[in-house]
Amino acid sequence: MSQLVVRVANSENAVISIDPPAAEGYVIGRSDEASSYVPDIDLVQYDAREKGVSRRHSALVRFQGATCVIDLNSVNGTFVDGKRLAPDSPHPIGRSCNVTLGTLTLSISNT
């Protein structure tokens, strides 16, 4: 079975390998001390708050057989290869792409 590999730009040790999303998907965002909410992929240790990442910023989901990223109405936007996504609209990530949440860039690839 293939894996999704999520790398945080400019951080050598920031690699997350996960199974491709199933029915539920994965929420990407950040935790903080004011809330008990913790997203599936928590970017707090990569200065996510300072870089404009919302608690529930985006999600990796399976849509029509493809792995997609969806912006969850974030304040600072979700960008795929430099293009801002419309909220709640799935965007296929293909074999690999750069996803920017606020100003924090992730490289996501299917292995």
Summary of the structure (lengths in Angstrom):
residues: 111
radius of gyration: 12.7
end to end distance: 9.0
largest distance: 37.7
contacts: 336
relative contact order: 0.24
helix: 3%
strand: 43%
